[in-house]
């Protein structure tokens, strides 16, 4: 299976022209049958070097850690929910200290401030869970509604718990 990237290098300069509609690079795999497979994660550093601006949540997801350590890799659902959570985290000005693969299959957005820890786990099943811990007492966990409002509420709770 080979990987192809769009737009071609000759079109990258068009992305910097304000008169041209903003373009996004796409990546897809070409199966031996000639059909396209679901998109893999792009090599963002190569695109950045080519002058293509990268959407912040996508850049953070491209930097995901611990993929080789988990049995069940994050799927499209987990990435989509994590992307939405990252967009809201940026809006609420609470940046995750780490974006990593979840041990249970999915993506975990981790927040650490002064010995306190919190995370939002976006599982492959579509479920979302929040965790807050001071590393001394038992952790507080709760299910997060899989909606923009539910994720926003969880982020505000995490921000209040970590800053308070």
C-alpha positions in Angstrom: 0.0 0.0 0.0 1.5 3.4 -1.0 0.7 6.8 0.5 -0.1 9.9 -1.6 -0.3 13.5 -0.5 -2.4 16.3 -1.9 -2.0 19.1 -3.0 1.2 18.4 -4.9 4.3 20.4 -4.0 3.7 22.7 -6.9 0.3 23.8 -5.5 1.6 24.5 -2.0 2.5 28.1 -2.9 -1.2 28.7 -3.7 -2.1 28.2 0.0 -0.3 31.4 0.9 -2.2 33.5 -1.6 -5.1 35.3 0.3 -7.1 35.5 -3.0 -7.2 31.8 -3.3 -9.6 29.7 -1.3 -7.8 28.2 1.7 -6.7 24.7 0.8 -6.0 21.8 3.1 -3.6 19.1 2.3 -5.0 15.6 2.3 -3.3 12.3 2.6 -4.7 9.0 1.5 -3.4 5.5 1.0 -3.8 3.8 -2.3 -4.7 0.1 -2.0 -3.3 -2.4 -4.5 -6.8 -2.4 -6.1 -6.4 1.3 -6.9 -9.0 2.5 -4.4 -8.4 5.0 -1.6 -8.1 3.8 2.0 -9.0 6.0 5.0 -6.5 8.8 5.6 -3.5 8.2 7.8 -1.9 10.8 10.0 0.1 13.2 7.9 3.8 14.0 8.5 3.0 17.5 9.7 6.6 18.6 10.0 7.2 18.1 6.2 4.1 20.1 5.4 5.1 22.9 7.8 8.5 23.1 6.2 6.7 23.5 2.8 4.8 26.6 4.1 1.4 24.9 4.7 -0.2 26.1 7.9 -1.6 23.3 10.1 -4.8 23.5 12.2 -3.6 23.4 15.8 -5.7 20.4 17.0 -4.5 18.4 14.0 -0.9 19.3 14.8 -1.4 18.1 18.4 -2.9 14.9 17.3 0.0 14.3 14.9 2.3 14.5 17.9 0.4 11.8 19.8 2.7 9.6 22.0 2.6 6.0 23.2 1.1 4.6 20.0 3.5 1.7 19.9 2.7 0.9 23.6 -1.0 0.2 23.2 -2.7 -2.8 21.7 -5.8 -1.0 20.3 -4.8 2.0 18.3 -7.1 5.1 18.2 -9.7 5.0 15.4 -11.4 7.7 13.4 -14.1 8.2 16.1 -11.5 8.7 18.8 -9.5 11.2 16.7 -12.7 13.1 15.8 -13.8 13.5 19.4 -10.2 14.4 20.5 -10.0 17.0 17.7 -13.3 18.6 18.9 -12.0 18.6 22.5 -8.8 20.2 21.4 -10.7 22.9 19.6 -12.7 23.7 22.7 -9.5 23.5 24.9 -7.9 26.2 22.7 -11.1 28.3 23.0 -11.1 28.0 26.8 -7.4 28.6 27.0 -6.5 25.3 28.7 -3.8 23.5 26.6 -3.1 19.8 27.3 0.4 19.1 28.4 0.3 15.8 26.5 -1.8 14.1 23.9 -1.3 10.4 24.1 -2.9 7.1 23.1 -5.2 5.7 25.8 -4.4 2.3 27.3 -8.1 1.3 26.7 -8.0 2.3 23.0 -8.5 5.9 22.0 -6.9 9.3 22.7 -6.2 10.9 26.1 -5.7 14.7 26.5 -3.7 15.1 29.7 -3.5 18.3 31.8 -1.0 18.7 34.6 -0.6 21.7 36.8 1.3 21.9 40.2 1.0 18.2 41.0 -2.6 17.9 40.0 -3.6 15.8 37.0 -6.7 15.7 34.8 -7.5 14.1 31.5 -10.2 13.6 28.9 -10.2 10.2 27.3 -11.8 9.8 23.9 -12.4 6.1 23.5 -12.7 4.2 20.2 -16.3 3.4 21.1 -17.3 7.1 21.1 -17.5 7.3 24.9 -15.7 10.2 26.7 -14.5 10.1 30.3 -13.1 12.8 32.5 -10.6 12.3 35.3 -9.3 14.7 37.9 -6.7 13.7 40.6 -4.4 15.3 43.1 -2.4 12.1 43.1 -3.1 11.7 46.9 -6.8 11.1 47.1 -8.8 8.7 44.9 -9.3 10.1 41.4 -12.7 11.6 40.5 -14.0 10.2 37.2 -17.2 10.9 35.3 -18.7 10.2 31.9 -18.8 13.1 29.5 -21.7 13.7 27.2 -20.5 13.3 23.6 -21.4 16.7 22.5 -19.8 20.1 22.2 -21.6 21.3 25.4 -20.6 18.1 27.3 -17.0 18.5 26.3 -17.0 22.2 27.1 -18.5 21.6 30.5 -15.8 19.0 31.3 -13.0 21.3 30.2 -14.4 24.1 32.4 -14.5 21.7 35.3 -11.0 20.6 34.7 -9.8 24.2 34.4 -11.5 25.1 37.7 -10.1 22.0 39.5 -6.6 22.5 38.3 -6.5 26.3 38.9 -8.4 26.1 42.2 
